[in-house]
């Protein structure tokens, strides 16, 4: 059951990621946003 839930979450995350990154511009924005979050956590 745990494996099924993990696979379901992975599939949902993959779909969300792929639909958010339709273009290279979108991918760039997503990577930039992720980098900013990591930078904010590192400076806190």
C-alpha positions in Angstrom: 0.0 0.0 0.0 2.8 2.4 0.8 4.4 1.7 -2.5 1.1 2.5 -4.3 0.8 5.8 -2.5 4.4 6.7 -3.2 3.9 5.9 -6.9 0.7 7.9 -7.0 2.4 11.0 -5.4 5.3 10.6 -7.9 2.9 10.5 -10.8 1.0 13.6 -9.5 4.2 15.5 -9.1 5.4 14.5 -12.5 2.2 15.6 -14.2 2.2 18.9 -12.3 5.9 19.5 -13.3 5.4 18.7 -16.9 2.3 20.8 -17.3 4.0 23.8 -15.6 7.0 23.6 -17.9 5.5 23.6 -21.4 8.3 25.7 -22.8 12.0 26.3 -22.1 11.0 29.8 -20.8 8.6 28.1 -18.3 11.3 25.7 -17.3 13.7 28.6 -16.8 11.2 30.4 -14.6 10.6 27.3 -12.5 14.4 26.7 -12.0 14.9 30.4 -11.1 12.1 30.2 -8.5 13.5 27.0 -7.0 17.0 28.6 -6.8 15.5 31.6 -5.0 13.8 29.3 -2.5 17.0 27.4 -1.8 18.9 30.7 -1.5 16.3 32.0 1.0 16.6 28.9 3.1 20.4 29.0 3.1 20.5 32.6 4.3 18.0 32.1 7.1 
